[in-house]
């Protein structure tokens, strides 16, 4: 039986990074506000564990995005399929990522993809030419995490 998984990415500002990746991948930012309201009302969560971002109540230091076609729990807002969770950590990024995301354009549209990602806050690092395998860009997201756009 295949296992369910999510990719967890350490961050300095989880909601902002989630916004970037949701726009980059055309995913949806999860809305945990109904769950938060229920937990607050029952006394299972304190106000200091919550903050607000873009008019929604979120868990402080966490934000997640999910594929728009995948199922999600309507009570909690948590995705049940392809999902990225961003969590704030105290230390900053200091070395190259050991794991990264590859974003693929439709054939012949890599330049458009790279320009769109830059408009969202990504930065080009360098172009890589792999001969018959094509070319792609190594880029950085707004917090400096490397990823590839091809």
JOQUI-V351941 format. One record per backbone hydrogen bond with DSSP energy under -1.0 kcal/mol. NH is the residue of the N-H (numbers start at 1). CO is the residue of the C=O. If there is no record, write none. Layout:
nh:NH co:CO
nh:NH co:CO
This chain:
nh:7 co:83
nh:9 co:85
nh:11 co:87
nh:17 co:13
nh:18 co:14
nh:19 co:15
nh:20 co:16
nh:21 co:17
nh:22 co:18
nh:23 co:19
nh:24 co:20
nh:25 co:21
nh:27 co:22
nh:28 co:66
nh:30 co:64
nh:36 co:32
nh:37 co:33
nh:38 co:34
nh:39 co:35
nh:40 co:36
nh:41 co:37
nh:42 co:38
nh:43 co:40
nh:44 co:39
nh:45 co:39
nh:49 co:46
nh:50 co:47
nh:51 co:58
nh:53 co:56
nh:56 co:53
nh:58 co:51
nh:60 co:49
nh:62 co:59
nh:63 co:86
nh:65 co:84
nh:66 co:28
nh:67 co:82
nh:70 co:67
nh:73 co:78
nh:77 co:73
nh:80 co:71
nh:84 co:65
nh:85 co:7
nh:86 co:63
nh:87 co:9
nh:88 co:61
nh:89 co:11
nh:103 co:148
nh:109 co:106
nh:113 co:109
nh:114 co:110
nh:115 co:111
nh:116 co:112
nh:117 co:113
nh:118 co:114
nh:119 co:115
nh:121 co:118
nh:122 co:117
nh:123 co:140
nh:125 co:138
nh:126 co:138
nh:128 co:136
nh:130 co:134
nh:133 co:130
nh:134 co:131
nh:136 co:128
nh:137 co:149
nh:138 co:126
nh:139 co:147
nh:140 co:123
nh:141 co:145
nh:144 co:141
nh:147 co:139
nh:148 co:101
nh:149 co:137
nh:150 co:103
